[in-house]
Every structure is written in structure tokens, then in C-alpha cells.
Amino acid sequence: MSVSGLNRIEKKAAFSLASVFGVRMLGLFMILPVFAIYGEQLTGYSPLWLGVAIGAYGLTQALLQIPMGILSDKYGRKPVILAGLLVFLLGSIVAALSTSIYGVVIGRAIQGMGAIASAILALAADLTREEQRPKVMATIGMFIGLSFTFAMILGPIVADAFGLSGLFWFTGFLTILAMLMIQFMVPYSVNKAPRGDSVALPEQIAKLIRHPQLSRLNWGVFILHMALTACFVTLPKQFVASGLSLENHWQIYLPTLLGSFFLMVPFMIFAIKKQQEKQMFSASIALLTSALFLLWILPSSFWSLVLTVVLFFTAFNYLEATMPSILSRLAPAGVKGSVMGIYSSSQFLGAFVGGILGGFIASRYGEQTIFLAMALICLVWLGLSFGMQKLQKSKSFSFATNINGEEKASEIAELLINMPGVIEATLVHDELADGSSAKSAVVAYLKVDEKTVNLQAVKTMLQG
């Protein structure tokens, strides 16, 4: 089995899981470019309830993300993912049948209860070798980005053809498609990745929330998705006011999103090649803040909206693509599952707060003020980003060991941390399923500098 590339099972897992994730997020995102306009037709409409409906899924997602991952560890990945998709389908049906804003809020909240992101990422970890796992995770991340782009284009087209209820019925169809893919395309996992590598560990969460560097990224993704959701409380109306009818909104979303992707790539290359990742991270937050200020100051003409939206999404896409990578490099060895669980919950909670805050500001101070409020909050985030530590090039590994006893594990950990190229070494007892019984084994989590570490010497030491 080659370690230089993905094997057949890993390729199948990467494509199928990324497709399921992407299809589900497509269903969640398609409401963003149209609901500010179509929501006005619902009974009980107000700007505040509009914001609640847009962000409702974020609250239930944030609350259930980590518990669903833990349940998948106990009852299996596929059953929990299928159950989550079934709940998401139920929420889509409730929203599709609703004629009031309150029914749509309930439907969106039920959609969020199908919180399967952590279970999908855990299954991806189960089905891949450590050295190939970043490629699979990157594929999933790419499909999430593509799903957002397609949602911005498809949302107005589907809503124009079939109305708001048709949008939710289409989401339900996509969910059924995702369920079939999970059942018939995604491989069954035989070997599980170590728990700390894939699933959040409750005993670690409080400590990691207080971690000074990780908390900057958690607050960052919270603010990023809060700004995105809040802006879409009013942005579609701005396009209509500039003379672009809703069914033609894809004509602005397609070129602006594609343009932002092309503009983002040189920034990423420069940051990596020149080792200026921290500086480019802060620069992207500054660009996001500037775009929001411009949306507030400039008159809502067609070309000013195009300019500011391109700037907004260039910054947004850069931050969305690079923050998980930065997170994985800052995360302590052995707790990636917990770190990603907190990060994902922060992201969805930001979407919920953004909807509420956007709706509240629009109802009390006017819709244009949303941009000013989000710009000021992003300015605070910019200040926080300056305190981020310089990123160290590293890669994480997990190894099974032949070590018995805590004293021996402590001794080996001390030897490992003194080896050239080893940045962090954590040895923990892990529960491994073994038929109907369970046995305790020591798993080693390492964060290393690949250029200087001797991995063969590390493996030899861990195997006694």
C-alpha cells in the first residue's frame, strides 16, 4: 500500500464524504441569497424574525455538534450520520409546509439538529491513514467552499422557479440523495482512528476553550460567520434596489465569487512561500473590515456593490480556507477532535448570533447600520489577531504502541520530546473496540517538524 497517495478506499471515502457534506451545506446555504426578499411574504414577518429564521440552524448545530460526535463513537458513524440526515429532512419538510415565519424558524432549527459534521469528519479519520488524512480533510473543505458558491447561484434560480417552499423541497431531495450516498457509496470503517484524533473528548473541552491562541481562532470563526449571516439579512435587498431582479442575482454572485477565489490564491501562495501567514491573516481581517465599512458608506449602486462584495468574499474565502489549517497547527497533540468540535460549534453559533443581531439592528436602527456594526466587531477581531503567535511548521501523527503502564509511558514521552524534530509528545490511554469487550492501549500523539524528525527512530522507540 503506497503512502505517497490515496489508496482506493481513501479516494472513495474522500469523494463520497465530501459530496455528502457539500450537498447538506448546499441545502443550508441556499436560503441566504433569497430569504430577505421571499421572507416578507410569510405571516408574522419582521426584520428580527427574518434574522432568527436565517440563523436558527446555527444554534442547534452549535449545541449538538460535539454530542453527535460522541454518539457516533458509541453507536457507529453511519447510523448517527443517517439519523442526522433524517432529522435534517424532517426540518426541510416542516419549513416547506410553513406559511408563517415561525414555522420556518422551527424547520430551520430542526435542520440544525441534524448536526453530522463531527461524525462525518470522524468517519473520514477512521477511513484514512494518518499521512493521507490531510488530503481527505482538504477535499471535504473544498467541497464546503464549492457548496457555498453553488448555493449563491442556485438559490435565486430555484426560488424564482418554485418559490420559497420549493427551495425547502429541493433541500429535502438533496438530503435523500445524501442518505443514499452514505448507505451505498461511503465505505464501512473497520479500524477506528484514536478518539482524541477524531472525536471531541468532554474532559478536554473546558481547558481548550481557555487556550489563548485557539480562542483567537474560535472567536474569529464566530465573528466571520456572524458577519456573513448578518449581512444577508439585507444584502439581497440591496441588489434588488440597485436594479437587479432576484432571478438574475446569480449573475452577480457567480463572477464575484469566482473573482474572489482567483484573488485569494496569490495571497495564499505568498503567505506560505514567504512564511507570512500571520501577517496575511491579519491583512485579510483588515480587508474584511474595510469591505464592511465601504458597504456602509458607499451608495447602493450596482458597481459599488460588486466592488465591495468581491472584497468581502476575497477576505471571507481566504479566512475560511486558512483558519482550519492554522487551527490544526496550533492544536496540542492528541486533541484534534476536541479542538475541531469547539471550532465548529463556534462557527455555527456565530451564524445564529449573526441572524439575530442582523434582524435586531435592521428593526431598530435600519438595515444599512448592519454593515457598520459588523465592521466595528471585525475591527475588534483585527486587534485580537495581532496577539497570535508565529506559526511553526509542523505535522501531527498518531501511533499505536506496545507500551504498558503509566510510568513507562511517562518515561517514553520524556525521551520523545528530547528527540530532534519532535515539538510535542502526548501518550494517553485509549479505548479500542475489540469485539464485545474493550481493552486499554497507549496511543502516542506527536507534533513534529518533518524536515528534522527521524520518524523511523520514533516508531522503533514506541514499539519497544
C-alpha positions in Angstrom: 0.0 0.0 0.0 1.6 3.2 -1.2 2.0 6.0 1.4 2.6 8.6 -1.4 -1.0 8.9 -2.4 -4.6 7.9 -1.5 -5.5 4.3 -1.9 -8.8 3.1 -3.5 -10.8 3.2 -0.2 -9.4 6.6 0.8 -10.3 8.1 -2.6 -13.8 6.7 -2.4 -14.1 8.0 1.2 -12.8 11.4 0.3 -15.2 11.9 -2.7 -18.3 10.4 -1.1 -18.0 12.1 2.3 -17.1 15.4 0.8 -20.1 15.1 -1.5 -22.4 14.3 1.4 -21.0 17.3 3.4 -21.3 19.6 0.4 -24.8 18.5 -0.6 -26.0 19.1 3.0 -24.3 22.5 3.3 -25.8 23.4 -0.1 -29.2 22.9 1.4 -28.4 25.1 4.4 -26.8 27.9 2.4 -29.4 28.3 -0.5 -31.7 30.3 1.7 -29.2 33.0 2.3 -29.4 34.9 -1.1 -33.2 34.8 -1.2 -34.8 34.8 2.2 -34.5 38.5 2.8 -36.9 39.0 -0.1 -39.2 35.9 0.0 -39.4 36.0 3.8 -41.5 39.2 3.5 -44.4 37.1 2.1 -44.7 35.0 5.3 -47.2 35.6 8.0 -45.6 37.3 11.1 -42.7 38.7 9.1 -40.5 41.3 10.8 -36.7 42.0 10.3 -36.0 40.4 13.7 -37.8 37.2 12.9 -36.2 37.2 9.4 -32.8 37.1 11.1 -33.9 34.4 13.5 -35.0 32.2 10.6 -31.8 32.7 8.7 -29.6 31.9 11.8 -31.8 29.4 13.7 -30.0 26.3 12.4 -26.7 27.7 13.9 -27.9 27.4 17.5 -29.0 23.8 17.3 -25.9 22.9 15.3 -23.6 24.5 17.9 -25.3 22.8 20.8 -25.4 19.3 19.2 -22.2 19.2 17.2 -20.0 17.7 19.9 -22.7 15.4 21.4 -23.4 13.9 18.0 -19.7 13.2 17.5 -19.6 11.4 20.9 -22.7 9.4 20.0 -21.0 8.3 16.7 -18.1 7.0 18.7 -20.6 4.8 20.8 -23.1 3.7 18.2 -21.2 3.9 14.9 -20.6 6.7 12.4 -23.0 5.7 9.7 -26.1 5.2 11.9 -25.6 8.6 13.5 -25.0 10.3 10.2 -28.1 8.7 8.7 -30.2 9.7 11.8 -28.9 13.3 11.5 -29.8 13.4 7.8 -33.3 12.1 8.6 -33.7 14.9 11.2 -32.5 17.4 8.6 -35.0 16.0 6.1 -37.8 16.5 8.7 -36.8 20.1 9.2 -36.8 20.7 5.5 -40.3 19.4 5.2 -41.6 21.4 8.2 -40.1 24.6 6.6 -41.5 23.7 3.2 -45.0 23.3 4.5 -44.9 26.5 6.6 -46.8 29.7 5.6 -45.6 31.7 8.6 -42.1 32.9 9.6 -42.4 31.0 12.9 -42.9 27.7 11.1 -39.7 28.4 9.0 -37.8 29.2 12.2 -38.9 25.8 13.7 -38.0 24.0 10.5 -34.5 25.6 10.3 -33.9 24.8 14.0 -34.8 21.1 13.3 -32.5 21.1 10.3 -29.7 22.2 12.6 -30.4 19.3 15.0 -29.1 17.0 12.3 -25.6 18.0 13.3 -23.5 15.5 11.5 -20.3 17.5 10.7 -18.3 16.0 13.6 -19.5 12.4 12.8 -18.5 12.8 9.1 -15.1 14.2 10.0 -14.6 11.3 12.4 -15.6 8.7 9.8 -13.1 10.4 7.4 -10.4 9.9 10.0 -11.4 6.3 10.5 -11.1 5.5 6.8 -7.8 7.1 6.2 -4.2 6.7 7.2 -2.6 9.4 9.3 -0.2 10.5 6.5 -3.1 10.8 4.0 -5.7 12.3 6.3 -4.9 16.0 5.5 -5.7 15.4 1.8 -9.1 13.9 2.6 -9.9 16.8 5.1 -8.8 19.3 2.4 -11.2 17.7 -0.1 -14.1 18.0 2.3 -13.1 21.6 3.0 -13.0 22.3 -0.8 -16.5 20.8 -1.3 -17.9 23.0 1.5 -16.5 26.1 -0.3 -18.0 24.9 -3.6 -21.3 24.3 -1.9 -21.5 27.9 -0.7 -20.7 29.1 -4.3 -23.3 26.9 -5.9 -25.9 27.9 -3.2 -25.5 31.6 -4.0 -26.1 30.8 -7.7 -28.8 28.0 -7.3 -30.8 29.7 -4.5 -32.2 32.6 -6.6 -32.9 30.3 -9.6 -34.7 27.6 -7.6 -36.7 30.2 -5.6 -37.7 32.1 -8.7 -39.0 28.8 -10.4 -40.6 27.1 -7.4 -40.9 29.7 -4.6 -39.7 29.5 -1.0 -41.4 26.2 -0.3 -39.8 24.8 -3.5 -36.4 25.8 -2.1 -37.0 23.7 1.0 -38.4 20.7 -1.0 -35.3 20.8 -3.2 -33.2 20.8 0.0 -35.2 17.7 1.1 -34.4 16.0 -2.2 -30.7 16.7 -1.8 -30.9 15.2 1.8 -32.4 12.0 0.4 -29.6 11.9 -2.2 -27.0 12.3 0.7 -28.6 9.5 2.6 -28.3 7.1 -0.4 -24.7 8.1 -0.8 -23.9 7.4 2.9 -25.6 4.0 2.6 -24.3 2.8 -0.7 -21.1 4.9 -1.6 -19.3 5.5 1.7 -17.1 2.6 2.8 -17.7 1.0 6.2 -14.9 1.7 8.7 -13.1 -1.3 10.1 -10.4 0.4 12.0 -11.1 3.5 14.1 -8.7 6.4 14.4 -7.8 7.2 18.1 -10.7 9.1 19.8 -8.7 12.2 20.5 -7.8 12.4 16.9 -11.4 12.4 15.6 -14.0 12.9 18.3 -14.2 15.6 21.0 -13.3 14.5 24.5 -15.6 16.2 27.1 -12.9 16.3 29.7 -10.6 18.4 27.4 -13.2 21.0 26.3 -13.1 23.5 29.2 -9.3 23.6 29.1 -9.2 24.1 25.3 -11.8 26.9 25.4 -9.4 28.9 27.6 -6.4 28.2 25.4 -5.2 31.8 24.5 -4.2 31.0 20.9 -7.0 28.6 20.0 -9.6 31.0 21.5 -8.5 33.7 19.0 -9.4 31.4 16.1 -12.7 30.3 17.8 -13.7 33.9 18.3 -12.5 34.6 14.8 -14.7 32.0 13.1 -17.6 33.1 15.3 -17.2 36.7 14.1 -16.7 35.7 10.5 -19.9 33.7 10.2 -21.8 36.2 12.3 -20.8 38.9 9.8 -21.8 36.7 6.8 -25.2 35.8 8.2 -26.0 39.4 9.4 -25.1 40.9 6.0 -27.5 38.5 4.2 -30.4 39.9 6.2 -30.1 43.0 3.9 -27.7 42.3 1.0 -30.2 40.6 -1.4 -32.5 43.7 -0.9 -29.5 46.0 -1.8 -29.1 44.1 -5.1 -32.8 44.5 -5.9 -32.7 48.2 -5.0 -29.7 48.6 -7.4 -31.9 47.4 -10.3 -31.0 43.6 -10.4 -34.1 41.4 -10.1 -33.8 38.4 -7.8 -33.8 35.7 -10.6 -30.7 37.4 -12.0 -28.8 37.6 -8.7 -26.7 34.6 -9.9 -25.2 36.9 -12.5 -23.6 38.9 -9.7 -22.8 36.0 -7.3 -21.1 33.8 -9.9 -18.5 36.4 -11.2 -17.9 37.9 -7.7 -17.3 34.5 -6.0 -15.1 33.2 -8.8 -13.2 36.5 -8.8 -12.7 36.3 -5.1 -11.3 32.8 -5.4 -8.8 33.9 -8.0 -7.8 36.9 -5.9 -7.4 34.7 -2.8 -4.9 32.3 -4.4 -2.0 34.7 -4.8 -2.4 35.7 -1.1 -2.2 32.1 0.0 0.8 31.4 -2.1 2.6 34.5 -0.9 1.8 33.7 2.8 3.1 30.1 2.5 6.2 30.8 0.4 7.3 33.9 2.3 6.2 32.5 5.7 4.0 35.5 6.2 0.9 33.6 7.3 0.2 35.5 10.5 0.6 38.9 8.6 -1.7 37.8 5.8 -4.2 36.5 8.3 -4.4 40.0 9.9 -4.4 41.6 6.4 -7.4 39.6 5.4 -9.3 40.6 8.5 -8.4 44.3 7.7 -9.8 43.7 4.1 -13.0 42.2 5.5 -13.4 45.2 7.9 -12.7 47.7 5.0 -15.3 45.9 2.8 -18.0 46.2 5.5 -17.2 49.9 6.1 -17.5 50.5 2.3 -20.8 48.7 2.3 -22.0 51.1 5.0 -20.5 54.3 3.4 -21.0 53.9 -0.3 -24.4 54.4 -2.0 -26.0 51.1 -3.0 -25.3 51.4 -6.7 -24.7 48.2 -8.8 -21.0 48.7 -9.3 -20.2 49.7 -5.8 -22.0 46.6 -4.6 -20.0 44.5 -7.0 -16.7 46.0 -5.8 -17.5 45.6 -2.1 -18.9 42.1 -2.4 -15.7 41.0 -4.3 -13.6 42.5 -1.5 -15.8 40.9 1.2 -15.7 37.4 -0.3 -11.9 37.6 -1.1 -11.3 38.1 2.6 -14.0 35.7 3.7 -12.8 32.8 1.4 -9.1 33.3 2.5 -10.0 33.2 6.2 -12.4 30.3 5.7 -9.8 28.3 3.9 -6.8 29.0 6.1 -8.2 29.1 9.6 -8.7 25.3 9.9 -5.1 24.8 8.8 -3.8 27.3 11.4 -6.0 25.6 14.0 -4.6 22.2 13.3 -1.0 23.6 13.7 -1.8 25.4 16.9 -3.8 22.4 18.4 -2.0 20.5 21.1 -1.1 16.9 20.1 -3.8 14.4 20.7 -6.8 16.6 21.0 -7.6 17.5 17.3 -11.2 16.1 17.7 -11.9 18.4 20.7 -10.3 21.4 19.0 -12.3 20.9 15.8 -15.5 20.3 17.8 -15.2 23.7 19.6 -14.2 25.4 16.4 -17.3 24.0 14.5 -19.6 24.9 17.4 -18.2 28.5 17.4 -18.8 28.7 13.7 -22.4 27.7 13.8 -23.1 29.8 16.9 -21.7 32.8 15.0 -24.3 32.1 12.3 -27.1 32.1 14.8 -26.0 35.3 16.6 -25.5 37.0 13.2 -29.0 36.3 12.2 -30.4 37.6 15.5 -28.2 40.6 15.6 -28.7 41.5 12.0 -32.5 41.3 12.4 -32.4 43.3 15.6 -30.3 46.1 14.1 -32.4 46.3 11.0 -35.6 46.6 13.0 -34.2 49.3 15.4 -31.6 51.2 13.5 -32.1 50.5 9.8 -30.6 47.8 7.6 -27.6 49.9 6.5 -26.4 50.0 10.1 -25.8 46.3 10.0 -22.7 46.9 7.9 -21.3 49.4 10.4 -21.9 47.2 13.4 -20.2 44.2 11.7 -17.3 46.4 10.6 -16.7 47.6 14.2 -16.8 44.0 15.5 -14.3 42.9 12.9 -12.1 45.8 14.0 -12.0 44.2 17.4 -11.1 40.9 15.8 -8.3 42.6 13.9 -6.9 43.8 17.2 -7.1 40.3 18.7 -5.3 38.8 15.7 -2.1 40.8 16.4 -1.5 38.7 19.6 -1.4 35.5 17.6 1.8 33.6 17.9 4.1 33.0 14.9 3.1 29.7 13.2 5.6 26.9 13.4 5.7 24.4 10.5 4.6 21.0 11.9 2.7 17.9 11.2 0.7 15.7 13.5 0.9 11.9 13.8 -0.8 9.3 16.0 0.8 5.8 16.6 -0.3 2.7 18.3 2.4 1.5 20.8 3.5 -1.6 22.8 3.9 0.5 26.0 2.4 -0.8 29.2 2.0 1.2 32.4 1.9 4.9 33.2 5.4 5.1 34.4 6.8 3.6 31.2 4.6 5.9 29.1 5.9 8.9 31.0 9.5 7.8 30.5 9.0 7.3 26.8 7.3 10.7 26.4 10.2 12.4 28.1 12.6 10.6 25.6 10.5 11.6 22.6 10.2 15.3 23.5 14.0 15.4 23.6 14.4 13.9 20.1 15.3 16.3 17.2 12.2 17.5 15.4 9.7 16.4 18.0 7.7 19.5 19.1 5.1 17.8 21.3 4.6 14.3 22.5 1.5 13.1 24.4 0.9 9.5 25.4 -2.6 8.6 26.5 -4.7 5.5 27.3 -7.3 5.0 24.5 -10.3 2.6 24.5 -10.2 0.4 21.4 -13.2 -1.7 20.4 -12.3 -5.4 20.4 -15.4 -7.4 19.6 -17.8 -7.3 22.6 -15.1 -6.3 25.0 -12.7 -3.4 25.3 -9.1 -3.1 26.1 -6.9 -0.2 27.1 -3.9 0.7 24.9 -1.4 3.6 24.9 -1.6 5.8 21.9 1.1 8.3 21.1 0.2 11.7 19.6 3.1 13.6 18.1 3.6 17.0 16.6 6.8 17.1 14.6 8.9 19.1 12.2 9.1 16.8 9.2 12.4 18.2 8.0 14.3 17.3 11.1 12.5 14.4 12.7 13.5 10.7 12.3 10.1 9.0 12.1 11.7 5.6 11.9 13.5 6.1 15.2 10.3 7.4 16.8 8.4 4.3 15.6 11.1 2.0 16.9 11.0 3.6 20.3 7.2 3.3 20.5 7.3 -0.3 19.6 9.7 -1.0 22.5 
